[in-house]
Amino acid sequence: MATPISSTSFFLRFSIGLSAFLCLIICSLAVRDTKTNLPSRTYTVEVISLLPANTCRPSTNGYDNKAASVLKVVHKYGPCNQVHQIKSNSNPSDQDEYHMQILKQDEARVNSIHSHFNDSNRNYRIPDPLAQSEATVIPAQSASVLGSGNYIVSVGLGSPQKQLSLVFDTGSSLTWTQCRPCSVSCYKQKDPIFDPSLSTSYSNISCNSPACSQLAASGVPSGCSASTCVYGQQYGDRSFTIGFFASEKLTLTSTDVFTGFVFGCGQNNQGLFRGIAGLLGLGRSKISFVEQTAQKYNRFFSYCLPSTSSSTGYLSLGNSDNRRSGNAVKFTPLTTLSQGASYYSLGLVGINIGGSQLPISASVFSTSGTIIDSGTVITRLPATAYTALRDAFREAMKRYPTAKSISSLLDTCYDFSEFKTITFPTIGFVFGNGVTVDVDATGIVVPQSASQFCLAFAGNKDDRNVGIIGNVQQKRLQVVYDVAGGKVGFAPAGCQ
């Protein structure tokens, strides 16, 4: 006779069997997720949100035009800037040309940055800015890095002050503008060209002054015309400015006025500057705006770059408003790279995608070093790191049809013409002190047309070239430079 099974024993066996069955189901689902490599963290956005509008839409947060020491930032090619605009009815071929030109200028800028780190001899003889000569070109080796500088602020110069639209650039230290009488050449700009003869506070700097010697110390070629200090700056796209090094009154707001501000007064200016009046240098050298205003702002500034060229951001000067985004700022230490002391370098050690860190050795990043730059458009990574990021991104984007890139710089592009919304993995920068900064959803892909977008990262030729965190990846982040404190910070949602 069979032994009867107690209810307790039956319940125990049933529970064990059910647990095993559920485990089998859960484990099979887990294996399925692993096989498809689905990222655990993603952004889902409307395609149209990644494109600029035809009209200016000022940011609803971050910038307050009544606040002291805050300047409005606009994109050079957007409708919020009257200096230069792309027509809203441009045909596709015009848009292709526009995007290709931006990328070509960006490549020129990056090549210039890379050559800067390899060029130890920067003492060049500068031609007389008043000399009419076809040969007044600064040696290419001394090229600096304007090229694709895209973000503009407005400042006042002189007494009485004249408003000028200047590209602000963390990768350059010299502030300059075109000046009358344009002894050799001036390109067309929207603002009236500054005329020093009409200002009561203008004065040239002499060759034997300490200020003149700071040019060479800051990596800017200098010379003399009679007894007047002259400068020369050539940029990565072979645009250049040559002129007098001078002193003038700089007005930012009604309460932020600086007398004796040294700058370049350009008499021979040629190239692809496209309507801007000049440049505001925010680099780390002695002649930079940051150093010249250190007594008031204590080498502290922050900015937020808008999500698209049809919105606005801000440049905030001083530490009175360092929580503008409403989110906690996460800081990582500033470092200094050999041959690159004027750049803001950071201790990048890794890249996250979809919430997981890619298996890249930290030595890949330490070999090259990394800088953050407001003027470079597309982030450049060491070749090894970029390949790992690209392959992981492609794996996560397999559901979307690919598209041919209009540029050799970008190699991972997609056609979203059949999609209203798209989903892509998050990407984050991992720094040596344990801080991870997630790129905003608007900073992962860039448009090459109204429906085609490309991964906004590129690889350097090899792992030895310096990495660069570009301005696309800085969009909507509040980026805080505490130079005196030796650190740079990031907070999300700093502006629209």
Disulfide bonds with the S-S distance in Angstrom:
Cys56-Cys80 2.04
Cys179-Cys265 1.95
Cys182-Cys186 2.13
Cys207-Cys224 1.88
Cys212-Cys229 2.15
Cys304-Cys495 2.01
Cys413-Cys454 2.02
